[in-house]
Amino acid sequence: MSNTATKGKADKVPGVRFYVIRNVLKEKAGSADSEPGEAGGISLEAIKAAEAEFQKMSEDYPDWVQSLVDELMESYRRCIDTPELRHERMAAIHDIAHDMKGQGGTFGYPLITNFGESLYKCTHKSEECSDNLVALVKAHVDGMKAVINGRISGDGGETGQALLESLNQAIQKYSSDEAA
């Protein structure tokens, strides 16, 4: 190739283009200064309907979460009855605990979140399925059952603190080298 042919190609460097895209979502949702029901904002009726639905879900939460507690209890029983399936059951327990740790506080049951988060953490290595871990799962499930059966919402006051203290004692007992 000749020098002039190469020079001609080098002169034709493509330019850079910038595109400004309108934020349509911001227009639909309204600004931080807009009141509910204003143009572009969420209607007051829609907000009230959503709040009513959320309140209903919060009231139904104990009944709804009971099925998850039942699943945890069934998995715990399978760990006792069929030790060869512990790895599989611990993985299921871990998944359920993950769901529960995210739900409780949302629906007014932060103790369920506390128990769920703790259970999630202690089952994260499901390949370690010792008898102590199984006993620790039982302590978590028992605490969750107490919260749900007693409809202990919020922090639970003295009862909630006693349940958390009981869980902490179980964690210390079944996590120590002496318990092994």
C-alpha positions, 0 to 999 in steps of 0.5 A: 500500500502506498503512503497516500492510501494509508493517510487517507484512511487515517483522516476518516476517524469516526466521531463520537456521538452522545445521545441524551435520553429523556427520563420518562419514568421520572415524568410519570412518577412525578418529582420529589416536590409533587404531592400524591395525586398531582399530574405525573404522580401516583394517585392518592387512591392507588396509594391507599389501595396499596396500603390497605393490601399491605395491611391485609398481608401483614395481618395474614402473615402469621398464617402464611408463614406457618407453612414455612415453619412447618416445612422447616420442622419437616426438614428437621425431622428428616435430618433426624430420621434419615441422616444420609439426607442431611446435606439435602435437607440442610440446603432446603432449610438454608433456602427457607431461612433466606426467604424468612429473613427477608420477610419478617420485618416487612410484615411487622415480625422482626423476630422472624427476621432475626431467627431466619437470619441466624438460621441462614448463617448457621446453615450456610455450610450445609456439608457440615451436618453434625448432630449439633447443627441439627439441634441448632436448627431445632432451636431456631424452629422452636423460636419461630413457632413461639413467635408465630403461635404467640403472634409476637409482633414488633420486638416482642418486649420481654418475651421477644428478648427471652426468645432471642436470649434462648436462641443465643444460649442454644448457639453457644451450646451447640457451636462450642467445641465442648458440645461436639 
